[in-house]
Amino acid sequence: MKRSLILLLLISMVFITGCGPVSDTSSGKQTIRVSLILGDNSDWYLGLTKWQERLEKETNGRIKVQIYPNASLANNNQRTELDMVQSGAIDASLESTITLSTLNPAFTAFSLPWLFPDYQKAAEFCDGPVGTKFLGLLPEKNLIGLAYGVNGFRQITNNKREIKTPADLKGMKIRIPLIKMYIDFFKLYGADPSSMNFGELMTALASGTMDGQENPVHVLESAKLYEIQKYVTVWNYSYDPLVLCMNKGFYEKFSPKDRELLERTAREAFSLQRDWVAQHEIETLESLKEKGMKVTVLTPQQIEPFKKSALPIYTQYRDVIGAELMDSVMKTAQ
């Protein structure tokens, strides 16, 4: 069965559990407006849809969720979207920890190169005490983190050549998201990285301003990057979690019982979303091949020279992340 059909079926299913509807009416009827930078064909949207279904079912429609794809409330700008959630102009959004690192550099820790060996270990980290500690950094930024989802392990695409060795990156113009560590990372290989909002990416690639970019494979498909990029290298260099963020003041309008409901249903929905992303990555790569992309999957031996060259990043960002927090991250992740 094609992945698109499976995705459609999952979105249409009701997320059934043994819990009955919640009848707490202390906070009255409420609509949550939630934004995401990707479209309604993305795995991000899948997670939000499952949260919507679960929350509306358990409250008999007392709490509703309106989803706004492509950051349509924020002019397709991810940083503007986050600013609007902080101010309360948007109630909630789905944000990468990359974007959250612009609020607190400690979130840079999630993006450290080759920090996590696989999806399972990364999910355990996010759900554990260290992941919870990171969510505790958000209230001071007027945000509440309800749950972790996943964008995926980030891969690299380009129009120049296959990337198999560090030397293949030399001189390549690579678009990266708004995080300084990725600039320092790609410069280690002699590449020419530039930070750019995701909303500007397609134009930059189509015009040749950028040779390539890096994103998880499901983004390559949902954003149709296969139409303007020829090569994709799978190297799992950076894990990219998502956080369902809610404006703190908006969150505090809900009763304690409803707050627990918001968080529980979010965790349930995005646990499903994380499983979906991990299980369908190979299928998505096959789909990209069918659409004309040259897919190169690096072996552990081929990745080793890249990892060795990236070691200075860990020393460079120890103080940025915080020495104590860095030690906790390294001990738990590895």
C-alpha positions as CSV (number, residue, x, y, z in Angstrom):
1,M,0.0,0.0,0.0
2,K,1.3,3.4,-0.9
3,R,2.5,5.6,2.0
4,S,0.1,8.4,1.0
5,L,-2.9,6.1,1.3
6,I,-1.7,4.8,4.7
7,L,-1.3,8.3,5.9
8,L,-4.8,9.2,4.8
9,L,-6.2,6.2,6.6
10,L,-4.3,7.0,9.8
11,I,-5.6,10.6,9.8
12,S,-9.2,9.4,9.3
13,M,-9.0,6.8,12.1
14,V,-10.2,7.7,15.6
15,F,-7.4,7.2,18.2
16,I,-9.2,4.8,20.5
17,T,-8.2,4.1,24.1
18,G,-9.9,2.7,27.2
19,C,-10.6,6.2,28.7
20,G,-14.1,7.6,28.6
21,P,-15.1,11.2,27.7
22,V,-14.1,13.9,30.2
23,S,-17.0,16.1,31.4
24,D,-15.1,18.8,33.2
25,T,-16.8,22.0,32.3
26,S,-15.0,24.3,34.7
27,S,-13.1,26.0,31.9
28,G,-16.0,26.1,29.4
29,K,-15.8,25.6,25.7
30,Q,-12.4,26.4,24.1
31,T,-10.8,26.4,20.6
32,I,-7.0,25.9,20.3
33,R,-5.5,27.4,17.2
34,V,-2.3,25.5,16.5
35,S,0.2,26.2,13.7
36,L,2.9,24.2,11.9
37,I,5.4,25.2,9.2
38,L,4.8,22.1,7.0
39,G,1.7,21.2,5.0
40,D,-1.3,19.0,5.6
41,N,0.5,16.1,3.9
42,S,3.3,16.0,6.4
43,D,4.0,13.8,9.4
44,W,3.8,16.9,11.6
45,Y,0.2,17.3,10.5
46,L,-0.5,13.6,11.3
47,G,0.5,14.1,14.9
48,L,-1.6,17.2,15.3
49,T,-4.6,15.5,13.7
50,K,-4.3,12.6,16.2
51,W,-4.2,15.1,19.1
52,Q,-7.2,16.9,17.6
53,E,-9.2,13.6,17.4
54,R,-8.2,12.5,20.8
55,L,-8.9,15.8,22.6
56,E,-12.2,16.5,20.9
57,K,-13.4,12.9,21.6
58,E,-12.5,12.9,25.3
59,T,-14.2,16.3,25.8
60,N,-17.3,15.7,23.6
61,G,-16.2,18.7,21.6
62,R,-15.9,21.0,24.5
63,I,-12.2,21.6,23.5
64,K,-11.6,21.9,19.8
65,V,-8.4,22.2,17.8
66,Q,-8.0,24.2,14.6
67,I,-4.9,23.3,12.6
68,Y,-3.2,25.9,10.4
69,P,-0.6,24.3,8.0
70,N,2.2,26.1,6.2
71,A,2.4,28.7,9.1
72,S,-0.5,30.5,7.4
73,L,-1.1,32.7,10.4
74,A,2.6,33.8,10.4
75,N,3.2,34.4,6.7
76,N,5.0,31.0,6.3
77,N,7.8,32.1,8.7
78,Q,8.7,29.7,11.4
79,R,10.4,32.2,13.7
80,T,7.4,34.6,13.4
81,E,5.2,31.7,14.2
82,L,7.1,31.1,17.4
83,D,7.0,34.8,18.3
84,M,3.3,34.8,17.9
85,V,2.8,31.8,20.2
86,Q,4.9,33.6,22.8
87,S,2.8,36.7,22.6
88,G,-0.5,34.8,22.5
89,A,-1.4,35.8,19.0
90,I,-1.4,32.1,18.2
91,D,-2.4,29.6,20.9
92,A,0.0,26.8,20.1
93,S,2.5,25.5,17.5
94,L,4.7,22.5,16.6
95,E,8.3,23.6,16.9
96,S,11.6,21.9,16.2
97,T,14.1,22.0,19.0
98,I,16.3,23.8,16.4
99,T,13.9,26.7,16.5
100,L,13.6,26.6,20.3
101,S,17.4,26.9,20.5
102,T,17.0,30.5,19.4
103,L,15.1,31.1,22.7
104,N,17.5,29.1,24.8
105,P,20.8,27.8,23.5
106,A,20.6,24.7,25.7
107,F,18.2,23.2,23.2
108,T,21.2,23.0,20.8
109,A,22.1,19.8,22.7
110,F,19.5,17.8,20.7
111,S,21.2,18.7,17.5
112,L,24.7,17.5,18.4
113,P,26.1,15.4,15.6
114,W,25.5,11.6,15.9
115,L,24.2,12.0,19.5
116,F,21.6,9.3,19.2
117,P,22.1,5.8,17.7
118,D,18.5,5.2,16.7
119,Y,14.9,6.4,17.0
120,Q,14.2,4.2,20.1
121,K,17.0,5.6,22.1
122,A,16.1,9.2,21.1
123,A,12.5,8.7,22.1
124,E,13.5,7.2,25.5
125,F,15.7,10.3,26.1
126,C,12.9,12.7,25.3
127,D,10.4,10.9,27.5
128,G,12.9,10.6,30.4
129,P,14.1,13.0,33.1
130,V,16.6,14.9,30.9
131,G,14.0,15.5,28.2
132,T,11.5,16.7,30.9
133,K,14.2,19.0,32.2
134,F,14.4,20.7,28.8
135,L,10.6,21.3,28.8
136,G,11.1,23.0,32.1
137,L,13.1,25.7,30.4
138,L,10.1,26.8,28.3
139,P,7.8,28.6,30.9
140,E,10.3,31.4,31.4
141,K,9.9,32.0,27.6
142,N,6.1,32.1,28.0
143,L,5.7,28.7,26.6
144,I,4.5,25.3,27.9
145,G,5.8,22.1,26.2
146,L,3.0,19.6,26.1
147,A,4.8,16.6,24.4
148,Y,7.7,15.6,22.1
149,G,7.1,14.5,18.6
150,V,9.8,14.0,15.9
151,N,10.8,15.5,12.7
152,G,13.4,12.7,12.2
153,F,17.1,12.2,11.6
154,R,18.3,14.9,9.2
155,Q,19.8,13.9,5.8
156,I,21.5,16.0,3.1
157,T,20.5,16.7,-0.5
158,N,22.1,18.6,-3.3
159,N,22.3,19.0,-7.0
160,K,26.1,18.7,-7.4
161,R,27.2,15.1,-6.7
162,E,26.8,12.1,-4.4
163,I,28.2,12.8,-0.9
164,K,30.2,9.8,0.3
165,T,33.2,11.4,2.0
166,P,33.9,14.6,3.9
167,A,35.7,15.9,0.8
168,D,32.5,15.7,-1.2
169,L,31.1,18.6,0.9
170,K,33.9,21.0,0.1
171,G,32.7,24.2,-1.5
172,M,29.0,23.1,-1.5
173,K,26.5,25.8,-0.7
174,I,24.2,24.3,1.9
175,R,21.0,25.8,3.3
176,I,20.6,25.1,7.0
177,P,18.0,26.2,9.6
178,L,18.5,29.0,12.0
179,I,21.1,27.4,14.3
180,K,24.7,28.4,14.5
181,M,26.0,25.0,15.4
182,Y,25.1,23.7,11.9
183,I,27.1,26.5,10.4
184,D,30.1,25.5,12.4
185,F,29.5,21.8,11.7
186,F,29.4,22.1,7.9
187,K,32.4,24.5,7.8
188,L,34.5,21.6,9.3
189,Y,34.1,19.9,5.9
190,G,34.8,23.0,3.9
191,A,31.2,23.5,2.9
192,D,29.6,27.0,2.5
193,P,26.5,26.9,4.8
194,S,23.9,29.6,5.1
195,S,21.0,30.0,7.5
196,M,17.6,30.5,5.9
197,N,13.9,30.2,6.9
198,F,12.2,27.1,5.6
199,G,9.7,29.3,3.7
200,E,12.5,30.6,1.5
201,L,14.2,27.3,0.8
202,M,12.4,26.2,-2.4
203,T,13.2,29.5,-4.1
204,A,16.9,29.4,-3.1
205,L,17.3,25.8,-4.4
206,A,15.3,26.4,-7.6
207,S,17.4,29.5,-8.4
208,G,20.7,27.9,-7.6
209,T,21.5,30.3,-4.8
210,M,21.9,27.1,-2.7
211,D,23.3,23.8,-4.0
212,G,21.7,21.7,-1.3
213,Q,20.0,21.5,2.1
214,E,19.4,19.0,5.0
215,N,16.1,17.7,6.3
216,P,14.5,14.4,7.4
217,V,13.3,12.2,4.5
218,H,9.6,12.8,5.1
219,V,10.2,16.5,4.6
220,L,11.9,15.8,1.3
221,E,8.7,14.1,0.1
222,S,6.0,16.3,1.7
223,A,7.7,19.5,0.5
224,K,8.4,18.0,-2.9
225,L,12.1,18.7,-2.7
226,Y,12.6,15.8,-5.2
227,E,11.5,18.1,-7.9
228,I,14.5,20.4,-7.5
229,Q,17.2,18.2,-5.8
230,K,18.9,15.2,-7.4
231,Y,21.0,13.6,-4.7
232,V,20.2,12.5,-1.1
233,T,22.7,11.0,1.3
234,V,21.4,9.2,4.4
235,W,23.8,9.7,7.2
236,N,21.5,10.4,10.3
237,Y,23.8,13.1,11.4
238,S,21.4,15.0,13.6
239,Y,18.2,14.0,15.4
240,D,15.4,16.6,15.3
241,P,12.6,16.3,17.9
242,L,9.5,18.4,17.8
243,V,7.8,20.0,20.8
244,L,4.1,20.9,20.9
245,C,4.3,24.4,22.4
246,M,1.4,26.3,24.0
247,N,1.3,29.9,25.1
248,K,1.7,29.9,28.9
249,G,-1.1,32.3,29.6
250,F,-3.5,30.4,27.4
251,Y,-2.5,27.1,29.0
252,E,-3.2,28.6,32.5
253,K,-6.8,29.5,31.5
254,F,-7.5,25.7,31.6
255,S,-8.5,24.0,34.8
256,P,-5.8,21.7,36.4
257,K,-7.8,18.7,35.1
258,D,-7.9,20.0,31.6
259,R,-4.2,20.8,31.7
260,E,-3.5,17.2,32.5
261,L,-5.8,16.2,29.6
262,L,-4.0,18.4,27.2
263,E,-0.7,16.9,28.1
264,R,-1.8,13.3,28.2
265,T,-3.6,13.4,24.9
266,A,-0.6,15.2,23.3
267,R,1.8,12.5,24.6
268,E,-0.4,9.8,23.2
269,A,-0.9,11.4,19.8
270,F,2.8,12.2,19.3
271,S,3.9,8.8,20.5
272,L,2.0,7.5,17.5
273,Q,3.5,10.1,15.3
274,R,7.1,9.2,16.4
275,D,6.4,5.5,15.7
276,W,5.0,6.4,12.2
277,V,8.1,8.4,11.2
278,A,10.5,5.7,12.4
279,Q,8.6,2.8,10.7
280,H,8.1,4.5,7.3
281,E,11.5,6.0,6.7
282,I,12.6,3.2,4.4
283,E,9.3,3.3,2.5
284,T,9.8,7.1,2.0
285,L,13.3,6.6,0.6
286,E,11.9,4.1,-1.9
287,S,9.3,6.7,-2.9
288,L,12.1,9.3,-3.4
289,K,13.9,6.8,-5.7
290,E,10.8,6.3,-7.7
291,K,10.5,10.1,-8.1
292,G,14.1,10.3,-9.6
293,M,16.4,11.0,-6.6
294,K,19.7,9.2,-6.3
295,V,19.7,7.8,-2.8
296,T,23.0,7.0,-1.1
297,V,22.9,5.3,2.3
298,L,26.2,5.5,4.1
299,T,27.5,2.5,6.0
300,P,28.8,2.9,9.6
301,Q,32.3,2.7,8.2
302,Q,31.6,5.5,5.7
303,I,30.1,7.7,8.4
304,E,33.1,7.3,10.8
305,P,35.3,9.9,9.0
306,F,32.5,12.4,9.2
307,K,32.0,11.7,12.9
308,K,35.7,12.0,13.7
309,S,35.8,15.4,11.9
310,A,32.8,16.6,13.9
311,L,34.3,16.0,17.4
312,P,35.3,19.6,17.9
313,I,31.6,20.6,18.0
314,Y,31.2,18.8,21.3
315,T,34.0,20.8,22.9
316,Q,32.9,24.1,21.2
317,Y,29.3,23.9,22.4
318,R,29.9,22.5,25.9
319,D,29.7,26.0,27.5
320,V,26.9,27.1,25.2
321,I,24.7,24.2,26.3
322,G,26.0,24.3,29.9
323,A,28.6,21.9,31.2
324,E,26.3,20.2,33.8
325,L,23.4,19.8,31.3
326,M,25.8,18.6,28.6
327,D,27.1,15.9,30.9
328,S,23.6,14.7,31.6
329,V,22.7,14.7,27.9
330,M,25.8,12.7,27.0
331,K,25.4,10.2,29.8
332,T,21.7,9.6,29.1
333,A,21.9,9.6,25.3
334,Q,24.8,7.2,24.9
